Amino acid sequence: MVSSPPMAAEGLIYNIKISSVGPANVTGSDLIYEPETMGLAMKLHYIRGIYYFGRQAFEGLSTLVIKEPMFTWLNKYPEVCGRFRRTESGRAYVKCNDCGVRFVEAKCDKTLDEWLEMKDATLEKLLVRDQVLGPELGFSPLVYIQLTRFKCGGTAVGLTWAHVLGDAFSAAEFMNTLGRAVAGYDLGRPTNLAHSHKKSTTPNDPSKAVEDPLSIKRVGPVGDHWVNVTKCKMEAFSFNVTPTQLSHLQSKLSPNGAPFAAFEAISAVIWQCIAKIRGEKWDSNVIVTICKGSEQGKSCDGTLSNSQVVSVVRANFPVPEANPSELALLVQNGALDERGKIEEAMEREGGLPDFIVYGAKLTFVNLEDARFYEFEYKGQRPVSVSYRIEGVGEDGAILVLPGPEGGGKGRSVMAILPENEIVELQLELKREGLMA
């Protein structure tokens, strides 16, 4: 199941208009894009990003003026404007047919400040299109851009992004490239056109049973409807960790040594809080997944990829009673990279299995270095940025993002968990001093 905004909230967003935007240049009839093997492993996940801008960014701009630089922008990304097809073996690829991305316009009867003060992650679903790929796979857009104007003149730019295209670092760079197109910079040639999927070095022997990596969970089969259906309702909530709160936490976990990095410290505390809530539902030998950007993925050349590092961490001791510094040390030094194993698991079956990564185990996603606040529009940067992942499994996912612009060394946290765990986790986090 996926969560939806309450029906009473639907009236907040109105006057919705949907159109399409494609590349200015004709791509050609024979161009295809083969997603990376890691991309296909992520195909049931979706990224939703929201950028909040003050009134100066979009004030007085008509729809035509806003769309004009997007044609140039999309020249660089023909794969984003394409639609999925399948080979005779069933492996999915993108036909770069210039069908374009969907462009959504909407209005909100709140001011930007009023919206941000509500601090409701569920309502944020109204600012992005809640779309997935399929069931008519060949007609499903891979990307939606939603522009929502608040009554004060502020604007939210919402991104709906199929994870098969790239991870959150790629999605951020995709949006940053739009800012450069608006500023009139030369974006260069498309970067992904020569890409083909990584060939497996593992022989395909159906008679030999091979266990899937710990960081993934087999689901489905889903066919052409790329959505993960969970047994319980998943909900999201977000909160900010101020620089003061973060500094206190780091000092608490490292009283006599070098402080842990923000991601390790925050992950350790939340890991223990969730373990306390779940109790006997979890084995003492807890395994969690850690996702973080690779050096390749952090480049700013516009290349789209699912190059983030996916690792697992095992605690061979009871997590609820552990010293949080032990957990932070595991997150810092105990992660075992499973990317190669995930690729092998996919390629053993020709890129056809249906897996989830986020929420297969409790998953901590390090997005501290993602360049979310470098999306500049008409000289203005966002005052706040929110990112989440859809398609998360029942074990949940915790995203650690850079804090609000101007927030110093603080962090933003987005938690996606079973609905019945949200209140308990908030109480635990308040006891730990991470939430007010």
C-alpha positions as CSV (number, residue, x, y, z in Angstrom):
1,M,0.0,0.0,0.0
2,V,1.0,3.6,-0.5
3,S,-0.1,6.5,1.6
4,S,-2.4,9.2,0.3
5,P,-3.2,12.7,1.5
6,P,-6.5,13.0,3.5
7,M,-9.5,13.7,1.5
8,A,-10.1,17.0,3.4
9,A,-6.8,18.2,2.1
10,E,-7.6,17.9,-1.6
11,G,-9.1,21.4,-1.8
12,L,-5.8,23.0,-0.9
13,I,-4.6,22.4,-4.4
14,Y,-6.8,23.5,-7.3
15,N,-6.8,24.6,-10.9
16,I,-4.7,21.7,-12.0
17,K,-3.5,21.7,-15.7
18,I,-1.4,19.0,-17.3
19,S,0.6,19.3,-20.5
20,S,3.8,17.9,-22.0
21,V,7.3,19.3,-22.7
22,G,9.8,17.6,-25.0
23,P,13.2,18.3,-26.4
24,A,13.7,21.0,-28.9
25,N,15.6,18.8,-31.3
26,V,14.3,15.6,-32.9
27,T,16.2,12.7,-31.3
28,G,15.7,10.2,-34.1
29,S,13.7,7.0,-34.5
30,D,16.3,4.4,-33.7
31,L,17.9,5.7,-30.5
32,I,17.4,3.5,-27.4
33,Y,18.7,3.7,-23.8
34,E,19.4,0.5,-21.8
35,P,19.2,1.2,-18.1
36,E,22.0,0.0,-15.9
37,T,21.5,-3.3,-14.1
38,M,21.3,-1.3,-10.8
39,G,18.7,0.9,-12.4
40,L,16.5,-2.1,-13.2
41,A,17.0,-3.4,-9.6
42,M,15.5,0.0,-8.4
43,K,12.6,0.1,-10.9
44,L,9.9,-0.3,-8.2
45,H,11.1,2.8,-6.4
46,Y,10.3,6.5,-7.2
47,I,11.9,9.7,-6.0
48,R,9.7,12.7,-5.1
49,G,11.5,16.0,-4.7
50,I,10.0,19.4,-3.8
51,Y,11.8,22.7,-4.1
52,Y,10.2,25.7,-2.3
53,F,11.0,29.1,-3.8
54,G,10.2,32.6,-2.6
55,R,8.1,34.9,-4.9
56,Q,11.1,36.4,-6.7
57,A,11.9,33.2,-8.6
58,F,8.8,32.8,-10.7
59,E,6.9,36.1,-10.1
60,G,5.4,37.4,-13.4
61,L,6.5,34.5,-15.5
62,S,3.9,33.0,-17.8
63,T,3.7,29.3,-18.6
64,L,5.2,29.9,-22.0
65,V,8.2,31.7,-20.5
66,I,8.7,28.9,-18.0
67,K,8.6,26.2,-20.6
68,E,10.9,27.8,-23.1
69,P,14.2,26.9,-21.5
70,M,12.9,23.4,-20.7
71,F,13.0,22.5,-24.4
72,T,16.8,23.1,-24.4
73,W,17.2,21.3,-21.1
74,L,15.5,18.2,-22.3
75,N,17.8,18.0,-25.4
76,K,20.4,16.8,-22.9
77,Y,18.2,14.0,-21.6
78,P,16.5,12.1,-24.5
79,E,16.2,9.0,-22.2
80,V,14.0,11.0,-19.8
81,C,11.7,11.9,-22.6
82,G,11.3,8.3,-23.8
83,R,9.0,5.4,-23.0
84,F,9.8,1.9,-21.9
85,R,9.7,-1.1,-24.3
86,R,10.8,-4.7,-23.9
87,T,13.2,-6.8,-25.9
88,E,12.2,-10.3,-27.0
89,S,13.7,-11.7,-23.8
90,G,11.6,-9.3,-21.8
91,R,14.4,-7.0,-20.6
92,A,13.2,-3.4,-20.3
93,Y,14.8,-0.5,-22.3
94,V,13.8,3.1,-23.1
95,K,12.9,4.0,-26.7
96,C,14.0,7.7,-27.0
97,N,10.9,8.8,-29.0
98,D,10.6,12.4,-27.7
99,C,7.3,11.8,-26.0
100,G,8.5,14.2,-23.3
101,V,7.9,14.8,-19.6
102,R,4.6,15.8,-18.1
103,F,4.3,19.4,-16.9
104,V,1.7,20.1,-14.3
105,E,0.5,23.6,-13.1
106,A,-1.5,24.1,-9.9
107,K,-2.5,26.7,-7.4
108,C,-2.6,26.5,-3.6
109,D,-4.8,28.6,-1.3
110,K,-2.1,28.9,1.4
111,T,0.9,31.1,1.5
112,L,4.3,29.5,1.3
113,D,5.0,30.3,5.0
114,E,1.6,28.8,6.0
115,W,2.4,25.7,4.1
116,L,5.8,25.2,5.6
117,E,4.5,25.9,9.1
118,M,2.1,22.9,8.7
119,K,5.1,20.6,8.6
120,D,3.0,17.8,7.2
121,A,4.9,15.3,5.0
122,T,1.6,13.7,3.9
123,L,0.3,16.9,2.5
124,E,3.4,17.3,0.4
125,K,2.1,14.5,-1.8
126,L,-0.2,17.2,-3.3
127,L,2.8,19.1,-4.6
128,V,4.1,16.2,-6.8
129,R,2.3,13.8,-9.1
130,D,1.8,10.4,-7.4
131,Q,2.4,8.4,-10.6
132,V,4.2,5.1,-11.2
133,L,5.2,3.3,-14.4
134,G,2.5,1.1,-15.9
135,P,0.2,-0.8,-16.2
136,E,0.5,0.6,-19.7
137,L,4.3,0.7,-19.5
138,G,4.8,1.9,-23.1
139,F,2.7,5.0,-22.5
140,S,3.9,6.0,-19.0
141,P,6.0,9.2,-18.6
142,L,9.2,8.7,-16.6
143,V,9.2,12.2,-15.2
144,Y,6.7,14.8,-14.0
145,I,7.4,18.4,-13.1
146,Q,4.7,20.2,-11.1
147,L,4.7,23.9,-10.5
148,T,2.4,25.0,-7.7
149,R,1.9,28.7,-7.0
150,F,1.1,29.8,-3.5
151,K,-1.2,32.8,-3.0
152,C,1.7,34.8,-1.7
153,G,3.6,34.4,-5.0
154,G,5.9,31.7,-3.7
155,T,6.2,28.5,-5.8
156,A,6.9,24.8,-5.2
157,V,8.6,22.9,-8.0
158,G,7.8,19.2,-7.6
159,L,9.7,16.4,-9.3
160,T,8.4,12.9,-9.8
161,W,11.3,10.7,-10.9
162,A,11.5,7.1,-11.9
163,H,14.4,5.7,-9.9
164,V,15.3,3.4,-12.8
165,L,16.8,6.5,-14.4
166,G,19.1,7.4,-11.6
167,D,19.5,7.9,-7.8
168,A,18.7,11.0,-5.8
169,F,22.0,12.5,-6.7
170,S,21.2,12.2,-10.4
171,A,17.7,13.6,-9.8
172,A,19.3,16.6,-8.0
173,E,21.7,17.2,-10.9
174,F,18.9,16.9,-13.4
175,M,17.1,19.8,-11.7
176,N,20.3,21.8,-11.3
177,T,20.8,21.5,-15.1
178,L,17.4,23.1,-15.6
179,G,18.7,26.1,-13.6
180,R,21.7,26.3,-15.9
181,A,19.4,26.2,-18.9
182,V,17.3,29.0,-17.5
183,A,20.5,31.0,-17.0
184,G,21.4,30.4,-20.7
185,Y,24.5,28.2,-20.2
186,D,25.5,25.7,-22.8
187,L,24.6,22.2,-21.4
188,G,26.7,20.2,-23.8
189,R,25.8,17.0,-25.5
190,P,23.7,14.2,-24.1
191,T,25.8,12.0,-21.8
192,N,24.0,8.7,-21.6
193,L,23.4,7.8,-25.2
194,A,26.2,5.3,-25.6
195,H,25.4,3.5,-22.4
196,S,24.5,-0.2,-22.3
197,H,23.8,-2.4,-19.4
198,K,26.6,-4.2,-17.6
199,K,27.0,-7.8,-18.7
200,S,27.0,-10.4,-16.1
201,T,30.1,-12.4,-15.4
202,T,28.1,-15.0,-13.5
203,P,27.1,-18.1,-15.5
204,N,23.3,-18.6,-15.7
205,D,22.7,-22.0,-14.1
206,P,19.1,-22.3,-13.1
207,S,19.8,-25.6,-11.3
208,K,22.1,-23.9,-8.9
209,A,20.3,-22.1,-6.1
210,V,22.0,-18.8,-5.2
211,E,20.7,-16.7,-2.3
212,D,19.8,-13.1,-3.0
213,P,21.8,-10.4,-1.3
214,L,20.7,-9.3,2.1
215,S,20.0,-5.8,1.0
216,I,17.2,-6.7,-1.5
217,K,13.8,-8.4,-1.3
218,R,12.2,-10.3,-4.1
219,V,8.6,-9.2,-4.8
220,G,6.0,-9.7,-7.5
221,P,6.2,-10.6,-10.3
222,V,4.7,-7.2,-11.1
223,G,4.7,-7.4,-14.9
224,D,4.3,-4.0,-16.5
225,H,2.9,-2.3,-13.4
226,W,6.0,-1.2,-11.6
227,V,4.7,-0.7,-8.1
228,N,5.5,-2.3,-4.8
229,V,2.4,-3.2,-2.8
230,T,3.1,-3.4,1.0
231,K,1.0,-5.3,3.5
232,C,0.7,-2.2,5.8
233,K,0.2,1.4,5.1
234,M,3.4,3.4,4.9
235,E,3.5,6.9,6.1
236,A,6.2,9.7,6.0
237,F,7.1,12.4,8.5
238,S,10.0,14.8,8.5
239,F,11.8,16.9,11.0
240,N,14.8,19.2,11.2
241,V,17.8,18.5,13.4
242,T,19.3,21.9,14.4
243,P,23.0,22.6,14.5
244,T,22.7,22.7,18.3
245,Q,20.9,19.4,18.6
246,L,23.3,17.8,16.2
247,S,26.4,19.1,18.1
248,H,24.9,17.8,21.4
249,L,24.2,14.4,19.9
250,Q,27.7,14.1,18.4
251,S,29.3,15.0,21.8
252,K,27.1,12.5,23.6
253,L,28.1,9.7,21.3
254,S,31.8,10.6,21.2
255,P,32.7,12.1,24.7
256,N,36.4,11.4,24.5
257,G,37.2,11.3,20.8
258,A,36.6,12.7,17.4
259,P,32.8,13.1,16.8
260,F,31.0,10.9,14.5
261,A,29.7,12.5,11.3
262,A,26.1,13.7,11.3
263,F,24.8,10.8,9.3
264,E,26.4,8.1,11.5
265,A,25.2,9.8,14.7
266,I,21.6,10.3,13.5
267,S,21.3,6.8,12.0
268,A,22.6,5.2,15.2
269,V,20.0,6.9,17.4
270,I,17.1,6.3,15.0
271,W,18.2,2.6,14.5
272,Q,18.1,2.0,18.3
273,C,14.7,3.9,18.7
274,I,13.1,1.7,16.0
275,A,14.6,-1.5,17.5
276,K,13.0,-0.6,20.8
277,I,9.7,-0.1,19.2
278,R,9.8,-3.3,17.2
279,G,11.2,-5.4,20.1
280,E,10.7,-9.1,19.5
281,K,9.7,-8.6,15.9
282,W,13.3,-8.1,15.1
283,D,16.1,-10.7,15.5
284,S,18.9,-9.6,17.9
285,N,21.3,-9.9,14.9
286,V,19.9,-6.9,13.2
287,I,20.8,-6.1,9.6
288,V,20.2,-2.7,8.1
289,T,21.0,-1.3,4.7
290,I,23.1,1.9,4.1
291,C,22.8,3.8,0.9
292,K,25.2,6.7,0.1
293,G,26.5,8.5,-2.9
294,S,29.5,7.3,-4.8
295,E,32.2,9.6,-6.2
296,Q,30.8,8.9,-9.7
297,G,27.3,9.8,-8.6
298,K,28.4,13.1,-7.0
299,S,29.9,14.4,-10.2
300,C,28.2,17.4,-11.8
301,D,28.5,16.6,-15.5
302,G,24.8,15.8,-15.9
303,T,25.2,12.0,-16.2
304,L,22.3,10.0,-14.8
305,S,23.1,6.8,-13.0
306,N,22.2,4.5,-10.2
307,S,25.8,4.6,-8.9
308,Q,25.0,5.0,-5.2
309,V,26.7,2.5,-2.8
310,V,24.3,0.0,-1.3
311,S,25.8,-1.8,1.7
312,V,24.6,-3.8,4.7
313,V,25.5,-3.5,8.3
314,R,25.1,-6.4,10.8
315,A,24.9,-5.8,14.6
316,N,25.8,-9.1,16.4
317,F,24.4,-7.8,19.7
318,P,21.0,-6.7,21.0
319,V,20.4,-3.2,19.5
320,P,17.9,-1.9,22.0
321,E,20.4,-2.2,24.9
322,A,23.5,-1.2,23.0
323,N,25.6,1.9,23.5
324,P,24.6,4.2,20.5
325,S,28.2,4.9,19.9
326,E,28.7,1.2,19.0
327,L,25.9,1.5,16.4
328,A,27.5,4.7,15.0
329,L,30.8,2.9,14.7
330,L,29.1,0.0,12.8
331,V,27.5,2.5,10.4
332,Q,30.8,4.2,9.9
333,N,33.1,1.2,9.5
334,G,31.1,-2.0,9.2
335,A,29.2,-1.6,6.0
336,L,29.7,-4.3,3.3
337,D,29.1,-3.1,-0.3
338,E,26.6,-5.3,-2.1
339,R,26.3,-3.6,-5.4
340,G,28.1,-6.4,-7.2
341,K,25.9,-9.1,-5.6
342,I,22.7,-7.1,-6.6
343,E,23.9,-6.9,-10.2
344,E,24.6,-10.6,-10.3
345,A,21.2,-11.4,-8.8
346,M,19.6,-9.3,-11.6
347,E,21.7,-10.7,-14.4
348,R,21.2,-14.3,-13.4
349,E,17.7,-13.9,-14.7
350,G,18.4,-11.5,-17.6
351,G,17.5,-8.3,-15.7
352,L,13.9,-9.5,-15.2
353,P,13.5,-10.1,-11.4
354,D,11.4,-7.7,-9.3
355,F,13.2,-6.5,-6.2
356,I,13.0,-3.7,-3.7
357,V,16.0,-2.2,-2.0
358,Y,14.6,0.6,0.3
359,G,12.7,-1.1,3.1
360,A,13.8,-4.6,2.3
361,K,15.7,-4.1,5.5
362,L,15.5,-0.9,7.5
363,T,17.4,1.5,5.2
364,F,19.4,4.6,6.0
365,V,20.0,6.9,3.0
366,N,22.8,9.4,3.2
367,L,21.8,12.4,1.0
368,E,23.9,15.0,3.0
369,D,26.1,15.7,-0.1
370,A,23.3,15.9,-2.6
371,R,23.3,19.3,-4.3
372,F,19.6,20.0,-3.7
373,Y,20.1,23.7,-2.9
374,E,22.1,24.4,-6.0
375,F,19.0,24.4,-8.1
376,E,19.0,28.1,-9.0
377,Y,16.1,29.8,-10.8
378,K,16.5,33.3,-12.1
379,G,19.2,33.9,-9.5
380,Q,17.1,32.5,-6.6
381,R,17.8,29.4,-4.6
382,P,15.1,27.3,-2.8
383,V,14.3,28.3,0.8
384,S,13.6,24.7,1.6
385,V,13.9,21.3,-0.1
386,S,12.1,18.0,0.6
387,Y,12.9,14.6,-0.9
388,R,11.3,11.2,-0.3
389,I,11.3,7.8,-1.8
390,E,8.2,5.8,-2.7
391,G,7.9,2.0,-3.0
392,V,9.6,1.5,0.4
393,G,9.1,-1.9,1.9
394,E,7.7,-2.6,5.4
395,D,11.0,-2.3,7.2
396,G,11.1,1.4,6.3
397,A,13.6,4.0,5.2
398,I,15.3,7.0,6.8
399,L,16.6,9.8,4.6
400,V,19.2,12.2,6.0
401,L,19.3,15.4,3.9
402,P,21.1,18.8,4.2
403,G,19.3,21.2,6.5
404,P,17.3,24.2,5.3
405,E,19.3,26.8,3.4
406,G,20.8,29.1,6.0
407,G,20.4,26.4,8.7
408,G,24.2,26.1,9.3
409,K,25.2,22.5,9.9
410,G,21.8,21.2,10.7
411,R,20.1,18.3,8.9
412,S,16.6,17.4,7.6
413,V,15.3,13.9,8.2
414,M,12.6,12.1,6.2
415,A,11.3,8.9,7.7
416,I,9.1,6.5,5.8
417,L,7.7,3.8,8.1
418,P,4.6,1.7,8.8
419,E,1.9,4.0,9.9
420,N,1.5,2.4,13.4
421,E,5.2,3.2,14.2
422,I,5.2,6.9,13.6
423,V,3.9,8.2,16.9
424,E,6.1,5.9,18.9
425,L,9.2,6.9,17.0
426,Q,8.4,10.6,17.5
427,L,8.1,10.1,21.2
428,E,11.4,8.2,21.3
429,L,13.1,10.9,19.2
430,K,11.8,13.6,21.6
431,R,13.3,11.6,24.5
432,E,16.6,11.6,22.7
433,G,16.5,15.3,22.0
434,L,16.3,15.1,18.2
435,M,12.7,16.5,18.0
436,A,11.2,19.4,19.9
